[in-house]
Amino acid sequence: MFEGTKEMPGNFQVPMLLLAILMYSTQQSAKMFPALLEHLKGGGKVGEALQDVKKMKLYEPEYAELVNWIKPIITHQWFPMKEKQFLEWIPKVSRFSFDLGKIAEPNN
């Protein structure tokens, strides 16, 4: 269920965050989304990657600025820090970027 109900929260938070990152900086997301996918596919945790982008081998200062921007969102108890959701949504959200289209799932 995407939107959710009072009794059963939806899973809209992850795609909304990813879209916000994409809109914040297409250049940063063009590096961050593939790095996050690789991190997660390697068994890494989404929380550690989003709170310390060096875990994704992203060292530029603008990524630290991005982390500071999203930290209030991702540290709330209601935000789902589930690797499976990020693995599902990164390719789908990537369709909305020319730079990231190559990691989008085909025919979905």
Summary of the structure (lengths in Angstrom):
residues: 108
radius of gyration: 13.3
end to end distance: 17.7
largest distance: 40.9
contacts: 292
relative contact order: 0.19
helix: 62%
strand: 2%
